[in-house]
Amino acid sequence: MMAMRVLLGQYTVTIPDFFRILGGERIPGATFIVMQDKLPRALLGAAAGLAFGIAGALFRSVLRNPLASPDVLGINAGAAAGAVTAMYFLGAAGTGLAWAALAGGIAAACLIAAVSTSLGAGTGRSGIVGERFLLAGIGVAALAQAVVMGLMTRLSTQNAQTAAVWTAGSLNSSTWDRLTLVAAVLVLAVPLAVLVQRSLQPAGLGTELAVGLGSRPGVAQAGALGLGVALAAVATAATGPLAFVALLSTPIAAALHGGKISVLASGAVGALIVVAADMVGAEMLGEARLPAGVITGAIGAPVMLWLLVQLRRGKQS
């Protein structure tokens, strides 16, 4: 898919020319398009999709709910709120916008944790409880979306247009600097995600049995959610809140992996979804060039409804 994204489209590049460009040769027109647009766009899409997919798998592993993903729980919406707030009050753009989005995603996660903890006060059920966390996340997502819509009505026409494209989730502003940021986080986060998911396996046997086996499920769950938040926030900071990528990646990867949740498989599916969505939106709809987030949202909405139906049927049975 990445090869298709780089080589095909409205401007095609031959395979020999592509390797000549990578080798440093300057081909008028082609070198600029490949090195400044197509290649960083494909690589950033894959890196962001990998981050979203892994984040979705970690959330699903901890909360054990098919709807448990950063995009549903408000992490992506919090990042969007942080970016639009910085744009309105500070005139942020470019790298500043990305850092504001990262701060917004982390702030949303802290608020969700605080609300979830307060909901559990006095119930005798401390720690991370899936239903509490989901409820708090949906509430924070609604709050963040209200902030985004409220501030966008007060932005100038030019800034409002920029914010609208960014909040839809787009790879139009892909740069090597943004790719370097996401790649640096992934180098550290991917091995950690594999280790954290392994540490979560005893928790599936039940808290008491897991503790009896020497496991610390509370610490493992908090670490998994923290790592998932960081991955989702960094990816959102780089590309905007690509809708439903984290939600879609885990069930598709699980279906291809014998029903088991795998962070690596989920990350690979997430990368494929984002690169394919960007290819469809930018190159395959004629003059109607759409951001990748619009494509993922159009696919993810019916999938989310299907998951809701399946969840309801499972509870009834």
ROLOGU-619541 format. One record per residue: residue in three letters; x, y, z of N, C-alpha, C, CB in turn. Coordinates in steps of 0.02 Angstrom, whole numbers, padded with zeros to 5 digits, always signed. Glycine has a CB too. Example, Ala and Ser with C-alpha at 12.3 -4.5 7.8 and 13.67 -1.06 7.14 Angstrom:
ROLOGU-619541
Ala+00660-00284+00390+00615-00225+00390+00660-00165+00390+00565-00224+00452 Ser+00642-00112+00354+00684-00053+00357+00645+00002+00394+00704-00030+00286 
***
This chain:
ROLOGU-619541
Met+00041-00060+00000+00000+00000+00000+00043+00063+00000-00047+00000+00061 Met+00097+00061+00038+00142+00119+00038+00175+00129-00030+00196+00111+00092 Ala+00192+00074-00063+00221+00079-00130+00171+00110-00178+00244+00009-00155 Met+00108+00089-00174+00057+00118-00216+00049+00192-00203-00010+00082-00206 Arg+00051+00211-00138+00041+00281-00120+00097+00324-00148+00037+00289-00044 Val+00158+00298-00149+00215+00338-00172+00221+00338-00248+00280+00312-00141 Leu+00209+00281-00280+00223+00274-00351+00164+00293-00396+00243+00204-00366 Leu+00103+00284-00371+00044+00295-00413+00008+00359-00395-00004+00236-00408 Gly-00047+00373-00431-00085+00433-00418-00085+00480-00477-00059+00468-00357 Gln-00103+00543-00465-00105+00591-00520-00036+00604-00548-00135+00657-00495 Tyr+00016+00597-00507+00085+00601-00531+00117+00533-00518+00125+00660-00496 Thr+00133+00497-00570+00162+00430-00563+00238+00434-00565+00136+00383-00617 Val+00269+00388-00529+00342+00384-00526+00362+00311-00541+00369+00407-00456 Thr+00408+00302-00586+00430+00234-00602+00475+00208-00546+00467+00232-00670 Ile+00478+00143-00541+00520+00113-00488+00594+00131-00497+00511+00037-00489 Pro+00622+00127-00558+00692+00148-00566+00704+00221-00545+00714+00139-00638 Asp+00657+00265-00566+00665+00336-00546+00661+00344-00471+00611+00379-00580 Phe+00618+00305-00438+00611+00310-00365+00677+00293-00331+00556+00264-00340 Phe+00709+00240-00352+00773+00221-00321+00829+00269-00339+00793+00150-00341 Arg+00825+00298-00399+00874+00350-00417+00867+00411-00372+00866+00371-00492 Ile+00804+00430-00357+00792+00487-00313+00817+00472-00243+00716+00503-00311 Leu+00803+00410-00218+00828+00392-00152+00904+00393-00150+00803+00322-00132 Gly+00936+00378-00207+01009+00378-00210+01039+00448-00214+01031+00339-00269 Gly+00997+00499-00217+01022+00568-00217+01019+00603-00284+01091+00568-00194 Glu+00998+00568-00336+00995+00600-00402+00935+00647-00404+00990+00547-00458 Arg+00944+00705-00436+00890+00754-00441+00857+00748-00509+00916+00826-00429 Ile+00793+00730-00508+00753+00727-00569+00703+00784-00566+00717+00657-00576 Pro+00705+00831-00612+00662+00890-00609+00589+00871-00598+00669+00931-00673 Gly+00559+00901-00548+00489+00888-00532+00480+00827-00489+00450+00880-00596 Ala+00505+00771-00512+00494+00707-00477+00527+00706-00408+00520+00648-00518 Thr+00588+00733-00403+00624+00732-00339+00585+00770-00286+00694+00761-00347 Phe+00560+00829-00303+00523+00868-00255+00459+00833-00234+00508+00938-00283 Ile+00421+00807-00282+00357+00776-00267+00367+00714-00223+00321+00756-00332 Val+00418+00674-00237+00429+00613-00198+00455+00630-00129+00479+00567-00235 Met+00506+00673-00124+00540+00683-00061+00504+00732-00015+00609+00708-00073 Gln+00464+00777-00043+00430+00826-00001+00356+00815+00006+00442+00894-00029 Asp+00328+00769-00033+00256+00757-00028+00240+00683-00019+00220+00784-00089 Lys+00253+00644-00071+00228+00575-00071+00261+00531-00018+00238+00545-00138 Leu+00327+00532-00014+00362+00487+00032+00349+00505+00106+00437+00488+00018 Pro+00359+00568+00126+00343+00584+00196+00269+00573+00213+00362+00656+00213 Arg+00226+00583+00165+00154+00573+00176+00139+00499+00189+00114+00598+00116 Ala+00167+00455+00148+00156+00383+00157+00187+00359+00222+00185+00344+00098 Leu+00247+00381+00238+00281+00359+00299+00246+00385+00361+00354+00381+00298 Leu+00225+00448+00361+00190+00475+00418+00122+00441+00427+00181+00551+00411 Gly+00087+00428+00372+00024+00392+00377+00032+00324+00408-00008+00386+00309 Ala+00084+00288+00387+00097+00222+00415+00116+00226+00489+00152+00186+00376 Ala+00158+00275+00506+00180+00283+00576+00121+00302+00621+00235+00336+00581 Ala+00080+00349+00598+00022+00369+00639-00028+00312+00645-00013+00431+00608 Gly-00040+00276+00590-00085+00219+00593-00060+00165+00640-00094+00190+00525 Leu+00006+00154+00640+00036+00105+00686+00024+00127+00758+00112+00099+00673 Ala+00033+00191+00772+00022+00216+00840-00051+00210+00861+00045+00289+00845 Phe-00096+00229+00817-00167+00224+00832-00187+00151+00844-00209+00254+00776 Gly-00163+00106+00801-00181+00036+00807-00157+00005+00872-00153-00003+00749 Ile-00095+00020+00891-00068-00006+00954-00106+00023+01013+00007+00010+00961 Ala-00121+00088+01010-00159+00120+01064-00228+00086+01072-00168+00195+01051 Gly-00261+00072+01016-00326+00040+01020-00322-00029+01050-00356+00035+00951 Ala-00270-00067+01033-00261-00134+01061-00248-00132+01136-00203-00171+01027 Leu-00209-00083+01159-00195-00077+01231-00258-00058+01269-00141-00025+01243 Phe-00297-00011+01243-00360+00008+01276-00407-00051+01279-00392+00067+01240 Arg-00413-00087+01224-00459-00145+01222-00436-00199+01270-00463-00173+01150 Ser-00370-00209+01276-00344-00261+01321-00359-00245+01394-00269-00270+01311 Val-00357-00181+01412-00369-00161+01481-00443-00158+01497-00336-00094+01496 Leu-00482-00125+01454-00551-00111+01470-00599-00166+01448-00572-00046+01438 Arg-00575-00211+01404-00614-00270+01383-00683-00250+01358-00620-00319+01440 Asn-00684-00202+01314-00746-00179+01283-00731-00162+01210-00777-00117+01321 Pro-00773-00185+01163-00758-00172+01092-00758-00099+01073-00807-00208+01049 Leu-00789-00057+01115-00791+00015+01101-00734+00053+01135-00857+00044+01123 Ala-00691+00018+01171-00637+00050+01208-00581+00068+01160-00611+00005+01265 Ser-00578+00130+01139-00523+00154+01096-00514+00228+01108-00538+00139+01020 Pro-00456+00255+01094-00442+00326+01108-00490+00373+01072-00372+00343+01088 Asp-00513+00355+01012-00557+00401+00975-00627+00404+01005-00562+00380+00903 Val-00651+00350+01035-00716+00350+01068-00712+00381+01137-00743+00278+01073 Leu-00656+00371+01171-00650+00392+01241-00626+00463+01251-00603+00346+01276 Gly-00616+00500+01197-00602+00571+01205-00529+00592+01201-00629+00593+01268 Ile-00483+00545+01192-00412+00565+01187-00401+00606+01124-00366+00502+01188 Asn-00426+00581+01068-00418+00618+01004-00455+00685+01007-00444+00575+00946 Ala-00516+00684+01037-00554+00746+01042-00518+00796+01087-00624+00732+01068 Gly-00487+00771+01140-00449+00816+01184-00389+00847+01148-00425+00778+01245 Ala-00356+00807+01105-00301+00834+01067-00325+00888+01018-00265+00778+01028 Ala-00382+00875+00987-00410+00926+00941-00428+00989+00980-00472+00898+00905 Ala-00456+00982+01039-00474+01040+01080-00411+01080+01099-00512+01019+01143 Gly-00357+01045+01116-00295+01078+01133-00268+01118+01074-00243+01028+01156 Ala-00271+01088+01014-00245+01122+00955-00286+01184+00938-00244+01075+00895 Val-00352+01178+00938-00395+01235+00920-00391+01290+00973-00468+01212+00912 Thr-00385+01270+01036-00377+01320+01090-00312+01360+01080-00376+01286+01159 Ala-00258+01325+01064-00194+01360+01052-00197+01404+00990-00137+01309+01045 Met-00234+01382+00940-00241+01422+00880-00280+01486+00894-00277+01381+00825 Tyr-00331+01481+00936-00374+01539+00950-00339+01589+00997-00440+01517+00981 Phe-00310+01564+01051-00282+01609+01102-00210+01628+01088-00287+01576+01169 Leu-00171+01584+01056-00099+01596+01047-00079+01604+00974-00060+01541+01078 Gly-00125+01594+00928-00108+01597+00858-00061+01542+00836-00079+01663+00842 Ala-00065+01484+00869-00018+01429+00855-00028+01403+00785-00027+01373+00906 Ala+00027+01378+00756+00025+01347+00690+00084+01300+00684+00026+01401+00632 Gly+00080+01253+00637+00137+01208+00624+00155+01166+00685+00196+01248+00602 Thr+00219+01170+00704+00244+01130+00760+00209+01149+00825+00319+01140+00768 Gly+00195+01213+00835+00160+01235+00895+00092+01204+00901+00153+01310+00896 Leu+00058+01196+00845-00007+01163+00844-00002+01090+00865-00039+01169+00774 Ala+00051+01057+00841+00061+00987+00859+00074+00978+00934+00120+00958+00820 Trp+00115+01022+00963+00129+01017+01035+00066+01032+01076+00185+01065+01054 Ala+00026+01079+01053-00037+01095+01088-00084+01035+01085-00070+01158+01058 Ala-00086+01001+01028-00129+00942+01022-00105+00887+01069-00128+00916+00950 Leu-00040+00878+01074-00012+00828+01120-00032+00844+01192+00065+00825+01114 Ala-00026+00907+01211-00045+00927+01279-00119+00917+01291-00026+01000+01291 Gly-00160+00931+01240-00232+00922+01247-00252+00850+01256-00267+00950+01187 Gly-00219+00804+01220-00234+00733+01227-00216+00708+01297-00196+00693+01175 Ile-00158+00729+01322-00137+00708+01389-00183+00737+01442-00064+00729+01402 Ala-00203+00801+01433-00249+00832+01481-00316+00796+01482-00260+00906+01464 Ala-00340+00775+01423-00403+00738+01420-00398+00672+01458-00424+00725+01347 Ala-00341+00638+01450-00331+00574+01485-00330+00584+01560-00266+00542+01462 Cys-00297+00637+01583-00296+00651+01656-00366+00666+01682-00249+00711+01671 Leu-00405+00703+01643-00473+00719+01664-00516+00656+01667-00505+00771+01617 Ile-00508+00612+01617-00546+00549+01617-00528+00508+01678-00531+00509+01552 Ala-00463+00503+01694-00442+00464+01752-00471+00494+01816-00365+00462+01757 Ala-00471+00561+01822-00498+00593+01882-00572+00581+01889-00483+00668+01881 Val-00609+00588+01834-00682+00578+01836-00697+00505+01851-00714+00599+01770 Ser-00660+00459+01820-00671+00388+01831-00659+00370+01904-00626+00346+01786 Thr-00607+00399+01934-00592+00386+02004-00647+00412+02050-00525+00416+02024 Ser-00672+00473+02034-00725+00502+02075-00789+00462+02069-00737+00574+02054 Leu-00803+00434+02011-00863+00393+02002-00859+00330+02044-00873+00376+01929 Gly-00797+00306+02057-00789+00245+02095-00783+00257+02170-00729+00209+02072 Ala-00780+00320+02190-00772+00335+02262-00832+00310+02301-00762+00411+02273 Gly-00820+00273+02355-00873+00248+02397-00907+00185+02373-00923+00300+02405 Thr-00886+00159+02314-00918+00099+02288-00882+00036+02310-00921+00101+02212 Gly-00822+00043+02337-00783-00015+02357-00747-00048+02299-00828-00065+02389 Arg-00752-00017+02240-00717-00045+02180-00666+00006+02157-00768-00063+02123 Ser-00606+00001+02183-00554+00048+02165-00518+00023+02103-00503+00057+02222 Gly-00473+00064+02078-00434+00044+02019-00471+00059+01954-00417-00030+02022 Ile-00448+00028+01900-00475+00041+01834-00534-00006+01821-00421+00033+01779 Val-00592+00022+01813-00653-00016+01798-00678+00006+01730-00707-00007+01853 Gly-00687-00042+01684-00702-00026+01615-00762+00019+01605-00712-00088+01578 Glu-00819+00004+01637-00880+00043+01626-00872+00114+01651-00939+00009+01661 Arg-00839+00123+01709-00827+00191+01735-00783+00230+01686-00794+00188+01804 Phe-00731+00198+01663-00684+00232+01619-00718+00251+01553-00623+00188+01605 Leu-00758+00206+01526-00795+00220+01464-00843+00279+01474-00833+00158+01441 Leu-00879+00278+01528-00927+00332+01541-00892+00399+01548-00967+00317+01605 Ala-00836+00400+01585-00799+00462+01593-00770+00485+01526-00742+00453+01645 Gly-00744+00437+01487-00715+00454+01422-00766+00484+01374-00684+00394+01391 Ile-00825+00455+01371-00877+00481+01326-00897+00552+01347-00938+00435+01326 Gly-00901+00564+01413-00917+00631+01437-00863+00682+01419-00927+00630+01512 Val-00800+00663+01428-00745+00708+01412-00742+00721+01337-00677+00680+01436 Ala-00757+00669+01297-00758+00678+01224-00810+00729+01204-00772+00611+01189 Ala-00869+00726+01234-00922+00774+01219-00901+00845+01238-00987+00755+01254 Leu-00869+00851+01296-00845+00916+01318-00793+00944+01270-00816+00912+01389 Ala-00745+00903+01250-00692+00925+01205-00721+00946+01137-00640+00870+01195 Gln-00769+00908+01112-00800+00926+01048-00838+00991+01053-00846+00870+01025 Ala-00869+01004+01110-00903+01068+01120-00854+01126+01119-00942+01067+01185 Val-00795+01115+01150-00743+01167+01150-00720+01181+01079-00684+01146+01194 Val-00709+01128+01041-00686+01136+00972-00737+01176+00931-00673+01067+00939 Met-00800+01156+00933-00851+01189+00893-00861+01261+00916-00917+01150+00897 Gly-00859+01273+00982-00868+01341+01006-00813+01388+00983-00871+01340+01081 Leu-00751+01365+00987-00695+01408+00967-00690+01417+00892-00629+01378+00993 Met-00710+01366+00854-00706+01371+00781-00753+01424+00754-00721+01304+00748 Thr-00809+01436+00789-00855+01488+00767-00826+01558+00779-00921+01482+00803 Arg-00773+01564+00819-00744+01628+00836-00677+01640+00800-00734+01633+00910 Leu-00653+01591+00764-00591+01599+00726-00602+01640+00663-00561+01530+00708 Ser-00549+01669+00638-00553+01703+00573-00568+01651+00519-00488+01742+00558 Thr-00590+01674+00462-00609+01628+00408-00551+01584+00388-00633+01668+00347 Gln-00491+01612+00382-00433+01573+00361-00414+01522+00415-00373+01619+00347 Asn-00413+01543+00478-00395+01497+00531-00449+01444+00541-00384+01534+00596 Ala-00512+01463+00532-00566+01415+00538-00560+01361+00485-00634+01450+00534 Gln-00541+01380+00424-00532+01331+00371-00474+01284+00388-00520+01366+00304 Thr-00419+01312+00413-00362+01271+00433-00381+01223+00489-00304+01316+00455 Ala-00418+01249+00538-00439+01207+00594-00486+01152+00571-00472+01249+00649 Ala-00530+01168+00524-00578+01119+00500-00542+01061+00465-00628+01151+00452 Val-00492+01076+00425-00454+01024+00391-00415+00982+00441-00406+01054+00339 Trp-00384+01016+00490-00343+00979+00539-00387+00935+00583-00304+01028+00582 Thr-00443+00961+00607-00486+00922+00651-00520+00864+00615-00538+00966+00683 Ala-00523+00867+00549-00549+00811+00511-00499+00754+00507-00569+00833+00440 Gly-00435+00770+00517-00382+00720+00512-00355+00719+00441-00407+00650+00532 Ser-00295+00744+00431-00268+00751+00364-00193+00740+00363-00285+00820+00335 Leu-00168+00713+00308-00096+00705+00298-00068+00759+00250-00080+00636+00270 Asn-00108+00811+00237-00086+00862+00190-00025+00900+00214-00143+00912+00178 Ser-00016+00905+00280+00040+00943+00307+00097+00897+00331+00017+00987+00365 Ser+00103+00840+00299+00156+00793+00319+00225+00822+00306+00148+00726+00282 Thr+00268+00818+00356+00337+00842+00350+00384+00791+00381+00345+00912+00384 Trp+00447+00797+00365+00497+00752+00394+00504+00764+00469+00564+00761+00360 Asp+00493+00826+00491+00498+00841+00563+00443+00804+00602+00493+00917+00576 Arg+00382+00805+00577+00328+00770+00610+00340+00694+00609+00260+00787+00577 Leu+00365+00670+00553+00379+00598+00549+00433+00579+00600+00402+00580+00478 Thr+00484+00621+00607+00537+00606+00655+00510+00602+00727+00592+00660+00652 Leu+00464+00647+00744+00434+00646+00811+00397+00580+00824+00386+00706+00820 Val+00353+00561+00777+00314+00500+00785+00358+00439+00785+00260+00495+00730 Ala+00408+00438+00740+00453+00380+00735+00493+00372+00799+00500+00388+00676 Ala+00516+00427+00828+00555+00423+00890+00513+00394+00947+00582+00492+00910 Val+00450+00414+00951+00405+00386+01002+00393+00312+00990+00339+00425+01003 Leu+00384+00293+00927+00370+00223+00911+00429+00177+00927+00351+00216+00837 Val+00490+00202+00916+00549+00161+00931+00549+00139+01004+00614+00199+00915 Leu+00527+00184+01048+00523+00167+01119+00459+00132+01138+00530+00230+01161 Ala+00404+00152+01106+00338+00129+01127+00320+00059+01104+00285+00177+01103 Val+00342+00040+01044+00323-00026+01018+00349-00083+01062+00348-00035+00946 Pro+00414-00085+01079+00436-00139+01125+00401-00136+01193+00511-00135+01135 Leu+00390-00075+01218+00354-00069+01282+00283-00095+01277+00353+00005+01304 Ala+00250-00082+01221+00182-00106+01212+00178-00182+01213+00152-00079+01147 Val+00227-00214+01181+00229-00288+01180+00238-00314+01252+00286-00314+01134 Leu+00284-00284+01288+00296-00306+01357+00236-00293+01402+00358-00270+01386 Val+00205-00235+01393+00147-00218+01435+00089-00265+01421+00126-00146+01423 Gln+00079-00282+01357+00023-00328+01342+00035-00397+01373+00014-00334+01266 Arg+00097-00419+01373+00112-00483+01405+00098-00479+01480+00185-00502+01393 Ser+00114-00423+01511+00102-00416+01583+00028-00412+01599+00136-00354+01609 Leu-00015-00397+01548-00087-00393+01560-00120-00462+01558-00118-00348+01508 Gln-00086-00512+01531-00118-00578+01522-00142-00610+01587-00070-00625+01488 Pro-00104-00607+01642-00131-00636+01704-00194-00602+01729-00078-00632+01758 Ala-00204-00538+01713-00264-00503+01735-00327-00533+01705-00259-00429+01717 Gly-00320-00566+01647-00378-00598+01617-00404-00656+01658-00361-00622+01548 Leu-00364-00682+01704-00386-00737+01748-00426-00712+01807-00326-00776+01771 Gly-00429-00646+01816-00462-00618+01875-00411-00585+01920-00500-00672+01914 Thr-00432-00531+01953-00385-00492+01993-00354-00532+02049-00420-00431+02022 Glu-00396-00570+02086-00370-00607+02144-00320-00660+02123-00427-00639+02183 Leu-00337-00698+02070-00292-00750+02047-00228-00720+02019-00325-00794+01994 Ala-00234-00663+01984-00175-00631+01956-00127-00608+02012-00195-00570+01913 Val-00155-00580+02065-00114-00559+02122-00082-00620+02154-00155-00520+02173 Gly-00120-00674+02160-00093-00735+02190-00035-00764+02150-00147-00787+02196 Leu-00035-00752+02084+00019-00776+02041+00079-00728+02041-00006-00786+01970 Gly+00074-00675+02080+00130-00627+02085+00125-00569+02037+00194-00663+02072 Ser+00069-00563+02001+00060-00508+01954+00034-00446+01990+00012-00529+01897 Arg+00044-00389+01959+00017-00325+01986-00028-00295+01933+00076-00276+02006 Pro-00091-00319+01928-00134-00299+01873-00148-00224+01872-00200-00336+01877 Gly-00154-00192+01930-00168-00121+01931-00112-00080+01898-00177-00098+02002 Val-00051-00098+01914+00007-00063+01885+00010-00075+01810+00072-00085+01919 Ala+00000-00138+01790+00003-00155+01719-00052-00119+01679-00004-00231+01709 Gln-00112-00116+01707-00167-00082+01673-00154-00008+01667-00232-00095+01710 Ala-00131+00023+01720-00115+00095+01717-00060+00109+01667-00095+00121+01786 Gly-00009+00066+01666+00045+00075+01617+00021+00068+01546+00100+00025+01631 Ala-00023+00019+01534-00049+00008+01466-00091+00068+01443-00091-00055+01464 Leu-00134+00093+01487-00175+00151+01469-00132+00213+01458-00227+00164+01522 Gly-00082+00223+01501-00037+00280+01493+00001+00278+01427+00012+00283+01550 Leu+00025+00218+01409+00061+00210+01346+00014+00221+01287+00094+00141+01342 Gly-00048+00194+01293-00097+00204+01239-00114+00278+01230-00159+00165+01254 Val-00121+00314+01285-00135+00386+01281-00078+00423+01246-00146+00415+01352 Ala-00016+00407+01265+00041+00440+01234+00044+00427+01159+00107+00416+01267 Leu+00032+00365+01138+00034+00348+01067-00022+00384+01029+00027+00272+01057 Ala-00083+00382+01056-00138+00415+01022-00128+00491+01018-00204+00400+01057 Ala-00102+00520+01072-00092+00593+01073-00038+00614+01024-00073+00616+01144 Val+00016+00576+01020+00070+00593+00973+00046+00586+00901+00132+00548+00986 Ala+00010+00533+00887-00015+00523+00819-00065+00578+00800-00049+00455+00812 Thr-00108+00597+00847-00156+00651+00834-00121+00717+00824-00207+00655+00890 Ala-00068+00729+00863-00030+00790+00855+00001+00796+00786+00025+00794+00908 Ala+00019+00739+00756+00052+00740+00691+00004+00745+00633+00095+00679+00684 Thr-00055+00713+00639-00099+00707+00581-00169+00735+00593-00105+00635+00562 Gly-00185+00754+00655-00253+00770+00671-00289+00707+00694-00289+00801+00611 Pro-00350+00715+00721-00386+00657+00749-00417+00614+00694-00441+00681+00797 Leu-00379+00567+00668-00404+00521+00617-00458+00476+00648-00347+00478+00586 Ala-00519+00485+00627-00576+00453+00660-00576+00377+00652-00641+00481+00633 Phe-00586+00343+00708-00602+00272+00710-00545+00225+00689-00661+00259+00668 Val-00485+00251+00678-00430+00206+00659-00415+00157+00715-00367+00247+00641 Ala-00410+00183+00776-00397+00138+00833-00454+00090+00844-00385+00179+00897 Leu-00516+00113+00833-00574+00070+00842-00576+00014+00791-00638+00112+00838 Leu-00559+00029+00729-00562-00020+00675-00506-00071+00678-00561+00015+00609 Ser-00447-00048+00699-00387-00090+00693-00391-00153+00735-00326-00050+00712 Thr-00413-00147+00797-00410-00204+00843-00456-00262+00822-00428-00182+00912 Pro-00521-00250+00807-00562-00307+00787-00541-00339+00721-00633-00285+00782 Ile-00517-00298+00674-00494-00327+00611-00432-00370+00623-00478-00272+00559 Ala-00385-00344+00662-00324-00382+00676-00340-00445+00715-00274-00339+00715 Ala-00386-00440+00763-00405-00499+00802-00436-00553+00758-00454-00480+00858 Ala-00478-00532+00709-00508-00580+00664-00455-00615+00621-00558-00545+00619 Leu-00402-00580+00606-00347-00610+00566-00297-00648+00609-00311-00555+00527 His-00305-00642+00675-00256-00671+00721-00288-00721+00768-00222-00615+00762 Gly-00338-00757+00743-00369-00809+00782-00410-00785+00841-00319-00856+00806 Gly-00435-00722+00836-00475-00695+00890-00435-00665+00947-00519-00747+00917 Lys-00369-00668+00944-00326-00641+00997-00306-00569+00981-00264-00685+01006 Ile-00303-00529+01034-00282-00459+01025-00205-00457+01025-00310-00414+01082 Ser-00178-00427+00973-00106-00420+00966-00090-00347+00951-00079-00467+00910 Val-00045-00318+00989-00028-00247+00977+00007-00238+00910+00016-00221+01034 Leu+00048-00286+00891+00085-00280+00828+00038-00288+00768+00141-00332+00824 Ala-00007-00338+00772-00055-00347+00717-00102-00287+00712-00096-00412+00728 Ser-00125-00262+00769-00169-00203+00769-00133-00142+00740-00194-00188+00840 Gly-00070-00134+00758-00031-00079+00730-00023-00084+00655+00036-00075+00763 Ala-00011-00144+00630-00003-00154+00558-00068-00139+00521+00020-00226+00543 Val-00124-00161+00549-00189-00146+00518-00202-00071+00520-00245-00184+00555 Gly-00186-00038+00575-00195+00034+00579-00154+00071+00526-00175+00059+00648 Ala-00092+00050+00516-00050+00081+00464-00081+00072+00395+00020+00051+00465 Leu-00106+00011+00381-00137-00002+00317-00199+00041+00307-00155-00076+00311 Ile-00240+00048+00359-00302+00087+00353-00286+00160+00336-00342+00084+00418 Val-00238+00189+00371-00224+00260+00361-00194+00273+00292-00176+00286+00415 Val-00146+00233+00272-00115+00243+00206-00166+00232+00150-00054+00196+00196 Ala-00208+00180+00157-00259+00167+00107-00310+00223+00104-00293+00100+00121 Ala-00331+00248+00163-00380+00302+00165-00353+00365+00133-00401+00317+00237 Asp-00289+00380+00144-00258+00438+00113-00254+00430+00038-00188+00451+00142 Met-00238+00369+00015-00235+00356-00057-00303+00366-00089-00210+00284-00069 Val-00355+00340-00057-00423+00347-00084-00445+00420-00085-00473+00304-00043 Gly-00436+00454-00029-00459+00523-00024-00422+00572-00069-00453+00546+00046 Ala-00357+00561-00078-00316+00609-00115-00310+00593-00189-00247+00612-00086 Glu-00316+00530-00208-00300+00511-00277-00356+00477-00316-00241+00467-00276 Met-00407+00451-00282-00455+00407-00316-00525+00435-00321-00456+00341-00282 Leu-00535+00498-00300-00602+00527-00303-00605+00587-00350-00624+00549-00233 Gly-00560+00589-00398-00561+00643-00446-00544+00710-00415-00627+00647-00481 Glu-00585+00760-00429-00573+00827-00403-00592+00833-00329-00612+00877-00443 Ala-00632+00787-00304-00654+00789-00234-00600+00759-00189-00722+00752-00224 Arg-00548+00798-00174-00494+00775-00132-00514+00781-00059-00428+00815-00146 Leu-00520+00724-00025-00543+00723+00043-00488+00704+00091-00602+00675+00050 Pro-00487+00733+00152-00438+00712+00202-00447+00639+00221-00443+00756+00265 Ala-00393+00608+00243-00396+00537+00261-00446+00525+00317-00327+00513+00282 Gly-00452+00573+00364-00498+00565+00419-00571+00560+00398-00490+00621+00467 Val-00589+00592+00343-00657+00587+00317-00671+00516+00293-00669+00639+00260 Ile-00622+00486+00260-00629+00418+00235-00634+00368+00293-00571+00399+00189 Thr-00589+00375+00342-00591+00328+00399-00655+00337+00439-00530+00339+00445 Gly-00680+00400+00444-00742+00412+00479-00802+00380+00443-00754+00486+00487 Ala-00802+00384+00377-00856+00354+00338-00857+00279+00345-00850+00373+00264 Ile-00798+00248+00351-00795+00176+00361-00809+00157+00433-00726+00149+00340 Gly-00783+00197+00479-00787+00179+00550-00855+00187+00581-00739+00220+00588 Ala-00895+00235+00557-00961+00247+00587-01006+00185+00583-00995+00305+00552 Pro-01015+00154+00525-01056+00093+00524-01026+00035+00563-01068+00071+00452 Val-00959+00031+00565-00928-00022+00605-00942-00011+00679-00851-00023+00593 Met-00941+00051+00701-00956+00065+00771-01028+00046+00787-00945+00140+00786 Leu-01075+00061+00742-01144+00041+00753-01151-00035+00756-01189+00068+00696 Trp-01114-00070+00714-01115-00143+00714-01088-00170+00781-01074-00171+00655 Leu-01034-00139+00806-01006-00161+00870-01056-00149+00927-00941-00123+00884 Leu-01093-00093+00923-01144-00080+00974-01198-00134+00974-01176-00011+00963 Val-01220-00153+00913-01270-00206+00907-01244-00272+00935-01292-00215+00834 Gln-01181-00289+00917-01152-00351+00942-01145-00351+01018-01084-00363+00909 Leu-01126-00293+01046-01118-00286+01117-01185-00296+01153-01088-00218+01135 Arg-01237-00267+01125-01304-00273+01154-01327-00346+01151-01354-00227+01118 Arg-01316-00379+01095-01336-00449+01089-01299-00493+01139-01324-00474+01017 Gly-01234-00477+01148-01195-00517+01195-01220-00510+01266-01122-00496+01192 Lys-01242-00449+01285-01269-00439+01353-01336-00475+01362-01277-00364+01367 Gln-01377-00474+01308-01442-00507+01313-01436-00583+01318-01484-00488+01253 Ser-01386-00610+01283-01377-00683+01286-01345-00705+01351-01334-00706+01227 
***
